Amino acid sequence: MNGRTRSERERMLVELARRVLPAASFGNTGLEVVIAEGKGGRVRDVSGNEYVDFLLGSGPMFLGHAHPEVLAAVEAQVPRGTTFFVNSEPGIRLAAAIVDAVPCAEQVRFVSSGTEADAYAMRLARAFRRRDKILKFEGGYHGMSDYSLMSLAPKRPGNFPRPVPDSAGIPASVSEEVLIAPFNDAALAASLIHEHRDELAGVIVEPLQRLLPPKPGFLEALRKVTAEHEIPLIFDEVVTGFRLAYGGAQEYYGVVPDICTLGKIVGGGFPLAAIAGRADIMAHFDRALVGDERYLIQIGTLSGNPVAAAAGLASLEILKRPGAYERVFATGRELMESLSRSVREAGLPARVVGVPPLFDLAFRSGEVSDYRGWLAQDTGMQKRFNRRLLEEGVLKGESKFYVSLAHDAADLHHTIEAFPRAVEAALEVPVPA
């Protein structure tokens, strides 16, 4: 497909969205595409245009859309009931599967979104340490809570460790409870943790920050200094959990935190996320163990939803099979190598950043290892590249390719054929209006 036509029905839906939705969207992407269905590694819009899908619902559809075994698990559960607000067998079994898979997980508590999981993980660290401050890394994404939206994407980054709020509506007092460090600077992070050791409740980090891999020794340095001061280290594995390896980034990188958060893949495409960690820390969810003053209340109407848990269990069973991760990594490597080749041949000032299951182009030369390096790229080139890929029938997020187990040889061929044209479009000089 080169270009795409829009049906009257899709135009009507876009106009309706402009009337009833702020910014004409659910708040996720700015794409004026209305998706009707997905199957395997592709989606189709309401006009009938098909796209190779590297957005994957922002990552949950790691097995591809409408996987028959996941659908069968959901269809078996739905007639039995869709929510109960008490324990159910699928939820208990999913918690046990997480404990078996994830190195840091001794116990699990379910919520419905990654934002909730990260907010509770930080609150859990505060309850455990009886301290208030959280250290996070500039550019790290930990959901939509007030604490998480400090120095997520500042256009004018400030001086470390002072945070910059990213959203209207955040109380000014929050800035007094968050410290900011640069990702991949082990010496400065360790220095800040040591300096503020008596104030810190916890340190939260994406082990793979958005698309930026940790430098050798960075995660190990965080583990060492937090352990030395008995400060909980939190890995936000909402994205990386069950994606880089069956045991997540902590298995892939060989560094085990005290607490982790999980989401996306673990719910099989349904709203489910989790906090997992050491039993002595997770004990703060149990009033009988810690008493009223140290008890962390956590209630969610749909937490541990049995339909989502059944989908998650089916997904994990598929990922346990031999060859699953090897296949995803092989697909991702082929795409990364092909994209790098297109960039080199065109002389585009860009480089592929990330790991095979999730990557993208950074539109700048030189190393990109932290948020400020990522911020320095040419966003105009990025937009032109993405726009041309969409015209070529390749759907991706603003700054990420998610690779799935369902992407097949035809999907790869289609995408690799589109890369040179998208790179050429990125290089085009815009005509002044």
C-alpha positions in Angstrom: 0.0 0.0 0.0 1.4 3.4 -1.0 -0.8 6.1 0.6 -4.3 5.4 1.9 -7.8 6.4 1.2 -10.3 7.3 3.9 -13.9 6.2 3.7 -16.9 8.4 4.5 -17.4 6.3 7.6 -13.9 7.0 8.9 -14.1 10.7 8.1 -17.4 10.8 10.0 -15.8 9.0 13.0 -12.9 11.5 13.0 -15.2 14.4 13.0 -17.2 12.8 15.8 -14.0 12.4 17.8 -13.2 16.0 17.3 -16.5 16.9 18.9 -16.7 14.5 21.8 -13.0 13.9 22.7 -10.5 16.5 23.9 -7.8 16.8 21.2 -9.9 14.3 19.2 -8.2 11.3 20.9 -8.1 9.0 23.9 -5.0 10.8 24.9 -2.6 8.2 23.5 -1.6 9.0 20.0 -2.3 11.9 17.7 -2.9 9.6 14.7 -6.2 10.2 12.9 -6.6 6.5 12.2 -9.6 4.6 13.5 -8.7 1.0 13.9 -11.5 -1.6 13.3 -9.7 -4.9 13.9 -6.4 -6.7 14.4 -5.1 -10.1 13.5 -1.6 -11.4 14.1 0.9 -8.8 13.2 -1.5 -6.5 11.3 -4.4 -4.1 11.9 -7.0 -2.7 9.6 -8.8 0.7 9.9 -12.5 1.3 9.3 -11.7 2.3 5.7 -10.2 -1.1 5.0 -6.5 0.0 4.9 -4.2 -2.6 6.4 -1.0 -1.9 8.3 1.9 -4.0 9.6 1.5 -3.1 13.3 4.5 -2.1 15.3 2.4 -0.1 17.8 0.8 -3.3 19.2 -1.5 -1.3 21.5 1.7 0.4 22.9 3.2 -3.0 23.6 0.7 -5.4 25.2 0.1 -7.5 22.0 3.4 -9.2 22.2 1.8 -12.4 20.8 0.0 -10.5 18.1 -3.7 -9.6 17.8 -6.4 -12.1 18.5 -4.1 -15.0 19.3 -6.3 -18.1 19.2 -5.1 -19.6 22.5 -5.6 -16.3 24.4 -9.1 -15.9 22.8 -9.9 -19.4 23.9 -8.9 -18.7 27.5 -11.0 -15.6 27.5 -14.0 -17.2 25.9 -13.8 -20.0 28.5 -13.8 -17.5 31.4 -16.4 -15.0 30.3 -19.4 -17.3 30.7 -18.2 -18.1 34.3 -18.2 -14.4 35.2 -16.2 -11.3 34.4 -15.5 -9.8 37.8 -16.0 -10.7 41.4 -14.1 -8.4 43.8 -12.8 -11.5 45.6 -10.1 -14.0 44.7 -10.5 -16.1 41.6 -8.5 -19.1 40.3 -7.1 -17.4 37.2 -5.7 -14.5 39.4 -4.2 -16.8 42.0 -2.6 -19.0 39.3 -1.3 -15.9 37.4 0.3 -14.6 40.6 2.0 -18.0 41.1 3.3 -17.9 37.5 4.8 -14.5 38.1 6.5 -15.7 41.3 7.9 -18.6 39.4 9.2 -16.4 36.5 10.4 -13.1 37.9 13.6 -13.2 40.1 12.5 -10.5 42.6 8.9 -11.7 43.0 8.1 -13.5 46.2 4.6 -12.0 46.4 2.3 -10.2 43.9 -0.5 -7.6 44.2 -2.6 -6.9 41.2 -3.9 -3.5 39.9 -5.4 -2.5 36.5 -2.8 -0.3 34.9 1.0 0.4 34.8 0.3 3.9 36.3 -1.3 2.3 39.3 1.5 -0.3 39.7 4.2 2.4 39.6 2.3 4.7 42.0 1.8 1.8 44.5 5.4 0.7 44.2 6.6 4.1 45.2 4.1 4.2 48.0 5.2 0.8 49.1 8.8 1.9 49.3 7.7 4.9 51.5 5.8 2.6 53.8 8.7 0.2 54.1 11.4 2.9 54.7 9.3 5.5 56.5 10.8 8.1 54.3 9.2 10.3 51.6 11.6 11.1 48.8 11.9 9.0 45.6 14.8 9.2 43.2 14.0 8.7 39.5 15.9 9.2 36.3 15.4 12.1 33.8 13.3 10.9 30.9 12.1 7.8 32.8 8.4 7.0 32.2 6.5 5.6 35.3 2.9 6.3 34.4 0.7 9.3 35.0 0.9 10.0 38.7 2.1 13.3 40.1 5.4 11.8 41.2 5.9 10.1 37.9 5.3 13.2 35.9 8.4 14.9 37.2 11.1 15.3 34.6 9.6 12.8 32.3 10.0 14.9 29.2 11.2 18.4 30.1 11.8 20.7 27.1 14.3 22.7 29.1 15.9 20.3 31.6 17.0 21.8 34.9 19.9 21.1 37.2 20.2 17.8 38.9 18.6 16.7 41.2 15.8 19.3 41.0 12.8 18.0 39.1 10.8 19.8 36.4 7.0 19.1 36.4 5.7 17.9 33.0 2.0 18.6 33.5 -0.4 21.2 34.7 -2.3 20.3 37.9 0.7 18.9 39.8 1.0 20.4 43.3 4.2 22.4 43.8 4.9 20.4 46.9 5.6 17.3 44.9 8.8 18.7 43.6 10.1 18.6 47.2 9.7 14.8 47.3 11.4 13.8 44.0 15.1 13.8 43.1 16.2 13.5 39.5 19.4 11.8 38.2 20.7 11.3 34.7 20.3 7.8 33.3 23.5 5.9 32.6 25.6 8.1 34.9 26.4 5.6 37.6 28.8 7.9 39.5 26.4 10.8 39.8 23.4 8.6 40.7 25.4 6.8 43.4 26.6 10.1 44.8 23.0 11.5 45.0 21.8 8.3 46.6 24.6 8.4 49.2 24.0 12.1 49.9 20.3 11.7 50.4 20.3 8.2 51.9 18.5 9.3 55.1 15.7 10.9 53.1 15.2 8.4 50.3 12.3 5.9 50.4 13.3 4.3 47.1 14.9 4.5 43.7 12.8 3.7 40.6 14.3 3.1 37.2 13.3 1.6 33.9 16.2 -1.0 33.4 15.8 -0.2 29.7 14.8 3.5 29.8 12.3 3.9 27.0 14.8 2.7 24.3 18.1 3.4 26.0 20.0 0.3 27.1 21.9 0.6 30.4 25.6 1.0 30.1 27.7 -1.9 31.4 27.8 -1.6 35.2 25.0 1.0 35.5 22.3 -1.2 37.0 24.9 -3.1 39.0 26.0 0.2 40.5 22.4 1.2 41.4 22.0 -2.3 43.0 25.1 -1.9 45.1 24.5 1.6 46.5 20.8 1.0 47.3 21.6 -2.3 49.0 24.4 -0.6 51.0 21.9 1.9 52.4 19.0 -0.5 52.6 17.0 1.6 50.1 14.5 -0.4 48.0 15.4 -0.5 44.3 12.3 -0.6 42.0 12.5 -1.8 38.5 9.7 -0.5 36.3 9.2 -3.5 34.1 5.8 -2.5 32.8 7.3 -2.5 29.3 10.3 -5.0 29.7 8.5 -7.6 31.8 8.2 -10.8 29.8 9.5 -9.0 26.8 13.3 -9.1 27.0 13.2 -12.6 28.6 10.7 -14.7 30.4 12.0 -13.3 33.7 12.1 -9.8 32.3 14.9 -7.2 32.2 16.1 -8.4 35.6 16.8 -11.8 34.1 18.1 -10.3 30.8 20.6 -7.9 32.6 21.3 -10.2 35.6 20.4 -7.5 38.2 17.6 -8.3 40.7 15.7 -5.4 42.4 13.7 -5.4 45.6 10.4 -4.5 43.9 9.2 -4.5 40.3 6.2 -3.5 38.4 4.6 -5.4 35.5 2.0 -4.6 32.9 1.2 -4.8 29.2 2.2 -8.4 28.3 1.2 -9.8 31.7 -2.5 -9.0 31.0 -2.6 -10.5 27.5 -4.1 -7.4 26.1 -6.5 -6.7 28.9 -6.2 -4.1 31.7 -4.0 -5.8 34.3 -0.8 -4.9 36.0 1.1 -5.9 39.1 3.5 -5.0 41.9 5.9 -7.8 42.8 8.7 -8.0 45.3 10.3 -9.2 48.5 7.9 -10.7 51.0 9.0 -8.4 53.8 8.3 -5.4 51.7 5.0 -6.7 50.3 3.9 -7.4 53.9 2.8 -3.8 54.0 -0.2 -4.8 52.0 -1.2 -7.1 55.0 -2.6 -5.2 58.0 -2.3 -8.3 60.1 1.5 -8.5 59.6 2.4 -4.8 60.0 -0.4 -3.2 62.0 -2.5 -0.1 61.3 0.2 2.5 61.2 2.3 0.7 58.6 -0.5 -0.8 56.6 -0.7 0.3 52.9 -4.3 0.2 51.8 -4.9 -0.8 48.2 -8.3 -1.4 46.7 -9.3 -1.7 43.0 -12.6 -2.8 41.7 -11.1 -4.7 38.8 -7.7 -5.6 40.3 -6.9 -9.2 39.4 -9.8 -9.3 37.0 -10.4 -13.0 36.1 -10.8 -12.4 32.4 -7.6 -10.4 32.2 -5.8 -13.0 34.4 -7.0 -15.8 32.1 -5.6 -13.9 29.1 -2.3 -13.3 31.0 -1.9 -16.9 32.0 -2.5 -18.1 28.4 0.1 -15.6 27.2 2.7 -16.7 29.7 2.2 -20.3 28.8 2.9 -19.5 25.1 6.0 -17.5 26.0 7.4 -20.4 28.0 7.6 -22.6 24.9 11.1 -23.2 23.4 12.1 -20.7 20.7 9.6 -17.9 21.5 12.1 -15.3 22.5 14.7 -16.5 19.9 12.1 -15.8 17.3 11.2 -12.3 18.5 14.9 -11.4 18.8 15.6 -12.7 15.3 12.8 -10.7 13.8 13.9 -7.5 15.7 17.5 -7.9 14.6 16.6 -8.3 11.0 14.5 -5.1 11.1 17.2 -3.2 13.0 19.9 -4.2 10.6 17.8 -3.4 7.6 16.9 0.0 9.0 20.5 0.8 9.8 21.5 -0.1 6.3 18.9 2.2 4.8 20.1 5.0 7.1 23.8 4.5 6.0 23.0 4.3 2.3 21.0 7.5 2.4 23.5 9.4 4.6 20.7 10.2 7.1 22.1 11.6 10.4 20.4 9.0 12.6 21.1 5.8 14.4 19.1 2.8 15.5 18.7 2.7 19.3 17.2 0.0 21.5 17.1 -3.8 21.6 15.5 -6.2 19.1 12.0 -6.4 20.8 11.7 -2.6 20.9 13.8 0.0 19.0 13.6 3.1 16.8 15.7 5.7 15.1 17.3 8.6 17.0 17.5 11.3 14.5 20.9 12.7 15.4 24.6 11.6 15.1 26.7 10.4 18.0 25.9 8.3 21.0 22.5 8.5 22.6 22.6 7.2 26.2 20.4 9.5 28.2 17.4 11.7 27.9 19.3 14.9 27.0 20.9 13.0 24.1 17.5 11.8 22.9 16.1 15.3 23.3 18.7 16.7 20.9 17.4 14.8 17.8 15.7 16.4 14.8 11.9 15.9 15.5 11.0 17.2 12.0 12.9 14.3 10.5 11.2 11.9 13.0 7.7 13.1 12.0 8.4 12.9 8.3 9.8 9.3 8.7 6.8 8.2 10.7 4.3 9.8 8.4 5.8 8.1 5.3 5.8 4.7 7.0 2.1 5.2 7.8 1.5 6.0 4.1 3.4 2.8 3.2 1.2 0.7 5.5 3.4 0.5 8.6 2.0 1.6 11.9 4.3 2.6 14.8 4.3 4.9 17.8 5.9 8.3 17.8 9.3 6.9 18.9 9.1 3.1 19.1 8.8 -0.1 17.1 7.4 -2.9 19.2 8.1 -6.4 17.7 5.7 -9.3 18.3 5.9 -13.1 18.1 3.3 -12.8 15.3 5.3 -10.7 12.8 6.0 -13.1 9.9 8.1 -13.0 6.8 5.5 -11.1 4.8 5.3 -8.4 7.5 9.1 -8.1 7.5 9.3 -7.9 3.7 6.7 -5.2 3.6 8.4 -3.2 6.3 11.9 -3.5 5.0 10.7 -2.5 1.5 9.2 0.7 3.1 12.3 1.7 5.0 14.3 3.4 2.2 11.3 5.5 1.2 10.7 6.5 4.8 14.3 7.5 5.2 14.2 9.4 2.0 11.1 11.3 3.2 12.9 12.1 6.5 15.6 13.9 4.5 13.2 16.0 2.4 13.5 19.7 3.1 10.0 21.0 4.0 8.6 23.7 1.7 7.7 26.9 3.6 4.0 27.5 3.9 
